[in-house]
Amino acid sequence: MLTPLDRPRWRLLVTAPLSGAVNMACDEVLGECVLNGSSAPVIRFFQWRPHTISFGYSQRIANEVDVEKVSDAGIGIVRRITGGRAVLHADEITYSVICREDDPIASGGITATYTRISEGLTVGIRALGVDAELAHASDANVPLRDREATMPCFGSTARAEIVVDGKKLVGSAQHRMHGLMIQHGSILVGPAHRDVVHFLNASDVARERFERLLAKSTTSIDESGGRYRDYPHIASTLADGIRRKLGLDLVQQPLSAQEADDIELLAKKKYTADWWNLPKPGEKPRRLALREII
């Protein structure tokens, strides 16, 4: 058995609810710190204030949702650097895992990394009283696109994602670039994620179809018999599951003053900017390095 001194040391952050721009800037800044050696690899748990719809890097946000309707509802929007599809971050907890590509956690490619992280999360979710397991195959029966909006993230299940009785509980997306691996995932606490269908740029028929699909194919900690709703308790239980399953030495370490300053600046210059979130038709958001922005 590994002693604490033998286990790889990782940094644990459980942050207060933040805006979508600040949350995404936080993970990018932490990624830069992991690459330059000023931070150990990171596991972070967080929530969103206000509630926010996040989008995969390759999605065109203005095509996916009615941006004005989202704004009028007091909901934020932000583009992630990771892939995947739209997620309404409301009654849920989001996690991020940030490490170098040559870290053992990230070895073996995307699916192997998904599996490793999902196994750790599953240990924590089971400790919350939910009978979760890993999906063994992708759901090939769900159409990937409607003629209008893309299907929301929780409308399909990929291999190694976390399910309860075949219903998706956790949706994840990963990004690898310049030697860095970042994986985001949404862990559903309640059913509010299904409200994303009300904001989709889609016909009434398509929205109703998506709504039925999400009701049939997703679940949450609440709906699956989980015993707790307290955010700090859920986050610490999930962190303990990852620690035990992956054999890590998790050390809580808050943001440094420099990290906090860089996050604030990056959120303002990138993650609230139209060139990132709402580029003009025919343009793609630029994948600028952090140092090119701040």
C-alpha positions as CSV (number, residue, x, y, z in Angstrom):
1,M,0.0,0.0,0.0
2,L,1.3,3.5,-0.9
3,T,2.0,5.8,2.0
4,P,1.1,9.5,1.7
5,L,4.8,10.2,0.9
6,D,4.7,7.7,-2.1
7,R,1.5,9.1,-3.6
8,P,1.6,11.8,-6.4
9,R,0.8,15.1,-4.9
10,W,-2.1,17.0,-6.5
11,R,-3.7,20.3,-5.6
12,L,-7.4,20.4,-4.5
13,L,-9.5,23.5,-5.0
14,V,-13.1,23.8,-3.9
15,T,-14.1,27.3,-5.0
16,A,-17.1,29.4,-4.3
17,P,-19.7,29.9,-7.0
18,L,-18.3,32.1,-9.8
19,S,-19.4,33.5,-13.1
20,G,-18.9,31.5,-16.2
21,A,-16.1,33.8,-17.4
22,V,-14.2,33.6,-14.1
23,N,-14.7,29.8,-13.9
24,M,-13.2,29.2,-17.4
25,A,-10.5,31.7,-16.8
26,C,-9.6,30.0,-13.6
27,D,-9.0,26.6,-15.3
28,E,-7.0,28.2,-18.1
29,V,-4.7,30.1,-15.6
30,L,-4.3,27.0,-13.5
31,G,-3.4,25.0,-16.6
32,E,-0.6,27.5,-17.4
33,C,0.6,27.2,-13.8
34,V,0.7,23.4,-14.1
35,L,2.7,23.7,-17.3
36,N,5.2,26.2,-15.9
37,G,5.7,24.2,-12.7
38,S,4.3,26.8,-10.3
39,S,1.4,24.5,-9.4
40,A,0.9,20.8,-8.9
41,P,-1.7,19.1,-11.0
42,V,-5.2,20.3,-10.0
43,I,-8.6,18.8,-9.2
44,R,-11.2,21.6,-8.8
45,F,-14.9,21.5,-7.8
46,F,-17.0,24.5,-8.5
47,Q,-20.4,26.0,-9.2
48,W,-21.8,28.9,-11.3
49,R,-23.3,32.2,-10.3
50,P,-25.4,33.3,-12.1
51,H,-26.5,30.0,-13.6
52,T,-24.7,29.6,-17.0
53,I,-25.0,27.7,-20.2
54,S,-21.5,26.7,-21.3
55,F,-20.8,25.6,-24.9
56,G,-18.1,23.3,-26.4
57,Y,-15.3,25.1,-28.3
58,S,-16.5,24.1,-31.7
59,Q,-20.1,25.2,-31.2
60,R,-21.5,28.5,-32.6
61,I,-23.4,29.8,-29.6
62,A,-25.6,32.2,-31.6
63,N,-26.8,29.2,-33.6
64,E,-27.5,27.0,-30.6
65,V,-29.5,29.3,-28.3
66,D,-31.6,32.5,-28.4
67,V,-28.9,34.7,-26.8
68,E,-31.3,37.5,-25.9
69,K,-33.8,35.0,-24.3
70,V,-30.9,33.6,-22.2
71,S,-29.8,37.0,-21.1
72,D,-33.4,38.1,-20.2
73,A,-33.6,35.0,-18.0
74,G,-30.5,36.2,-16.1
75,I,-28.5,33.2,-17.3
76,G,-24.9,33.6,-18.4
77,I,-23.2,32.2,-21.5
78,V,-19.6,31.2,-22.0
79,R,-17.5,29.1,-24.4
80,R,-15.3,26.4,-22.9
81,I,-11.9,25.5,-24.2
82,T,-12.9,21.9,-24.0
83,G,-15.2,20.2,-26.6
84,G,-18.7,18.8,-26.1
85,R,-22.1,20.4,-26.3
86,A,-24.3,22.8,-24.4
87,V,-24.7,22.4,-20.6
88,L,-27.0,24.4,-18.3
89,H,-25.0,24.7,-15.1
90,A,-27.8,25.2,-12.5
91,D,-28.4,22.4,-9.9
92,E,-25.1,20.7,-10.3
93,I,-21.4,20.6,-9.4
94,T,-18.7,20.9,-12.0
95,Y,-15.3,19.4,-11.7
96,S,-12.0,20.0,-13.6
97,V,-8.9,17.9,-13.8
98,I,-5.8,19.7,-15.0
99,C,-2.4,18.1,-15.6
100,R,0.4,17.7,-18.1
101,E,-0.2,15.2,-20.9
102,D,2.7,13.1,-19.7
103,D,1.1,12.7,-16.2
104,P,0.1,9.1,-15.5
105,I,-3.5,10.2,-15.0
106,A,-3.6,11.4,-18.7
107,S,-1.7,8.4,-20.2
108,G,-3.2,6.0,-22.7
109,G,-5.3,8.6,-24.6
110,I,-8.7,10.3,-24.1
111,T,-10.8,7.2,-23.4
112,A,-8.3,5.8,-20.9
113,T,-8.2,9.1,-19.1
114,Y,-12.0,9.4,-19.0
115,T,-12.2,6.0,-17.5
116,R,-9.6,6.7,-14.9
117,I,-11.2,9.9,-13.7
118,S,-14.8,8.5,-13.9
119,E,-13.7,5.5,-11.8
120,G,-12.6,7.9,-9.1
121,L,-15.7,10.0,-9.3
122,T,-17.9,6.9,-9.2
123,V,-16.3,5.9,-5.8
124,G,-17.3,9.3,-4.4
125,I,-20.8,9.2,-5.9
126,R,-21.4,5.8,-4.5
127,A,-20.4,7.1,-1.1
128,L,-23.2,9.6,-1.5
129,G,-25.7,6.7,-1.7
130,V,-26.1,6.6,-5.5
131,D,-25.7,3.3,-7.3
132,A,-23.5,4.7,-10.1
133,E,-21.4,2.8,-12.7
134,L,-19.5,3.5,-15.9
135,A,-21.3,3.2,-19.2
136,H,-19.7,0.4,-21.2
137,A,-20.7,1.7,-24.7
138,S,-21.8,4.8,-26.4
139,D,-25.5,5.3,-27.1
140,A,-25.6,5.0,-30.9
141,N,-29.3,5.4,-31.2
142,V,-29.5,9.1,-30.4
143,P,-29.1,11.5,-33.4
144,L,-26.1,13.8,-33.1
145,R,-27.7,16.8,-34.7
146,D,-31.1,18.4,-35.2
147,R,-31.4,20.6,-38.2
148,E,-31.3,23.6,-35.8
149,A,-29.7,23.4,-32.4
150,T,-27.2,20.7,-31.5
151,M,-28.5,18.1,-29.1
152,P,-27.6,19.2,-25.5
153,C,-24.7,17.4,-23.8
154,F,-26.8,15.1,-21.6
155,G,-28.8,13.9,-24.6
156,S,-26.3,11.1,-25.3
157,T,-24.0,8.9,-23.3
158,A,-20.4,8.1,-24.3
159,R,-18.3,5.1,-23.1
160,A,-16.8,5.6,-19.6
161,E,-19.3,8.3,-18.6
162,I,-21.1,7.8,-15.3
163,V,-24.7,6.4,-15.4
164,V,-27.3,5.1,-13.0
165,D,-29.6,2.4,-14.4
166,G,-28.5,3.5,-17.9
167,K,-29.3,7.2,-17.3
168,K,-26.5,9.7,-17.6
169,L,-25.4,11.4,-14.3
170,V,-22.1,13.0,-15.3
171,G,-21.2,14.5,-18.7
172,S,-17.5,15.3,-19.5
173,A,-15.3,16.9,-22.1
174,Q,-11.6,17.0,-22.6
175,H,-9.0,19.3,-24.2
176,R,-5.3,18.6,-24.9
177,M,-3.0,21.2,-26.3
178,H,0.7,22.3,-25.9
179,G,1.3,19.4,-23.5
180,L,-1.7,20.2,-21.2
181,M,-4.8,18.1,-20.4
182,I,-7.9,19.7,-19.1
183,Q,-11.1,17.7,-18.5
184,H,-14.4,19.3,-17.4
185,G,-17.5,17.5,-16.2
186,S,-20.9,18.3,-14.9
187,I,-22.3,16.2,-12.0
188,L,-26.0,16.6,-11.8
189,V,-27.5,17.2,-8.3
190,G,-31.0,18.0,-9.4
191,P,-33.1,18.1,-12.7
192,A,-32.6,21.8,-13.6
193,H,-30.2,21.0,-16.5
194,R,-33.2,19.9,-18.5
195,D,-34.4,23.6,-18.7
196,V,-31.7,24.2,-21.4
197,V,-34.3,23.1,-24.0
198,H,-36.3,26.3,-23.4
199,F,-33.5,28.4,-24.8
200,L,-32.5,26.3,-27.9
201,N,-32.8,27.8,-31.3
202,A,-35.1,25.0,-32.4
203,S,-38.7,24.4,-33.5
204,D,-41.3,23.6,-30.8
205,V,-41.3,20.0,-32.1
206,A,-37.5,19.7,-31.7
207,R,-37.6,21.2,-28.3
208,E,-40.3,18.9,-27.1
209,R,-38.3,16.0,-28.5
210,F,-35.1,17.1,-26.7
211,E,-37.2,17.6,-23.5
212,R,-38.5,14.0,-23.7
213,L,-35.0,12.7,-24.4
214,L,-33.4,14.4,-21.4
215,A,-36.2,13.3,-19.1
216,K,-35.7,9.7,-20.3
217,S,-31.9,9.6,-20.5
218,T,-30.7,11.6,-17.6
219,T,-30.8,11.5,-13.8
220,S,-29.4,13.3,-10.8
221,I,-28.0,12.7,-7.3
222,D,-31.4,13.7,-5.9
223,E,-33.4,11.6,-8.3
224,S,-31.2,8.6,-7.7
225,G,-31.5,8.4,-3.9
226,G,-28.5,10.5,-2.9
227,R,-28.4,11.4,0.7
228,Y,-26.8,14.9,0.5
229,R,-27.3,18.2,-1.2
230,D,-24.7,20.3,0.7
231,Y,-22.2,21.5,-1.8
232,P,-19.0,21.3,0.4
233,H,-20.0,17.8,1.6
234,I,-20.6,16.6,-1.9
235,A,-17.3,18.1,-3.2
236,S,-15.2,16.6,-0.3
237,T,-16.8,13.2,-0.8
238,L,-16.1,13.2,-4.6
239,A,-12.5,14.4,-3.9
240,D,-12.0,11.6,-1.4
241,G,-13.3,9.1,-4.0
242,I,-10.7,10.3,-6.5
243,R,-8.0,10.3,-3.9
244,R,-8.6,6.7,-2.9
245,K,-9.2,5.3,-6.3
246,L,-6.3,7.0,-8.1
247,G,-3.9,6.9,-5.2
248,L,-3.3,10.6,-5.0
249,D,-2.1,12.9,-2.1
250,L,-4.7,15.7,-2.4
251,V,-3.6,18.9,-0.7
252,Q,-6.0,21.9,-0.4
253,Q,-4.3,25.0,-1.7
254,P,-6.2,28.2,-2.4
255,L,-5.5,30.5,-5.3
256,S,-2.4,32.7,-5.0
257,A,-2.7,36.5,-5.3
258,Q,-1.0,36.3,-8.7
259,E,-3.3,33.6,-9.9
260,A,-6.3,35.5,-8.8
261,D,-5.1,38.7,-10.6
262,D,-4.4,36.7,-13.8
263,I,-7.9,35.0,-13.7
264,E,-9.6,38.4,-13.3
265,L,-7.7,39.8,-16.3
266,L,-8.3,36.8,-18.5
267,A,-12.0,36.6,-17.7
268,K,-12.3,40.3,-18.8
269,K,-10.2,40.0,-21.9
270,K,-11.3,36.7,-23.2
271,Y,-14.2,34.9,-21.6
272,T,-16.6,37.9,-21.6
273,A,-15.5,39.0,-25.1
274,D,-17.6,38.6,-28.2
275,W,-14.6,37.5,-30.2
276,W,-14.5,34.4,-28.0
277,N,-18.2,33.8,-27.2
278,L,-20.0,35.3,-30.2
279,P,-17.6,35.5,-33.2
280,K,-19.0,36.8,-36.5
281,P,-20.4,34.3,-39.1
282,G,-17.5,32.6,-40.8
283,E,-15.1,33.3,-38.0
284,K,-13.8,30.9,-35.4
285,P,-12.7,31.9,-31.9
286,R,-8.9,32.2,-31.8
287,R,-7.0,29.7,-29.7
288,L,-4.7,32.2,-28.2
289,A,-2.1,31.3,-25.6
290,L,-2.7,32.8,-22.2
291,R,0.4,34.9,-22.4
292,E,-0.8,36.4,-25.7
293,I,-3.9,37.7,-24.0
294,I,-2.7,38.9,-20.6
